[in-house]
């Protein structure tokens, strides 16, 4: 009798030490969580929900349309910035030309002023 109780105990140990072949980690978790007998391994096709042949094309189309819109908007913004840079450069050239021209005019006015002052000094010295 002693021997039969040990055989029963060793059978329990051997049954607990069974190795299972699993397709994925999810199947392994099911083996650990589900009681034996209630657990069924499904083929890979049955695990993936049937969404139809074109299930992802709608979201892909939406993604690509959004991407195209973002690219068009960024192209327009870059074009606008380039236009502003060109406009600002031409305005700065105009301002620098005007400042140069006005600087020359100011130099001419200073020369005329100094000639007038000299002439007035000469006239004043002649009158004395």
C-alpha positions, 0 to 999 in steps of 0.5 A: 500500500505504501508503494501505491500511494507513492506511485499516485504521488509520482503520477501527479508530479509527472502530470504537472510537469507536462510540456505544452507546444504553443503558437504564441505567448497568448496561448502560453498564458491561456495554458497557464490561466485556463483549467485543463480541458476548457482550453482550445488552441486555435489556428492563427487565422481564427485568432485574428478578427475577420475585418474583410479584405480592405479593412485597412485601406480606409485608414491608410487612405485617410492617412495619405490624404492627411499627409498630402494636405500637410505637405501642401500646406507646408509647401505653401508656407515655405513659398510664402516665407521665401517670397517675404525674404525676397521682398524684404531684401528688395526693400532693404536694397531700396532703403540703402540706395535712398540712404546713400543718395540722401547722404550724398545730398547731405554732403552737397548741402554741407559744401554749399553751406560752407561756401555760403558761410565763406562768402558771407565772411568775405562780404562782412570783411569787405564791408568793415 
